[in-house]
């Protein structure tokens, strides 16, 4: 019985976290274009969808192009501002570069 109560509490907490992440109050990072992104992106989906995505500039550009195909209404200048904001505020993680092996010092 305790397990059932724990499962219900955990599920409720998870659903509440998702609901909070989907609201503008969850917080897009500050920056030029934030209000435009909030206004444009939230017309079709919650901002939580945007917040969890981390992409390169090219990937954000492709994403915004797909949204335009789905009905996003934005001028070319607005599209540029949205992509600029997303690329700077929600960038793709940088892949760590593996260190080069040290040269061997074998003398003949």
C-alpha angles and dihedrals in degrees: 000000000000089000092055091051091048091049092051092048092048092048091049091050092049092050091048090051091051091049091051092047090054095058127086089237088068084080135244108216115266118262146108108304097026094118092046092050090047092051098043101039097043092059089079107020143007119278089241086077089059096041095058094051119091115184144158119255090260091050092049089049090052090047093051090047089054090050089052088053088052094053108279108155111214137136121240089256091052091048090052091049092048092050092046091051096045093046092052100036099039106026125171114263113264112246111233114245114233112235116251114252114260113256113258115245103213112151120200 
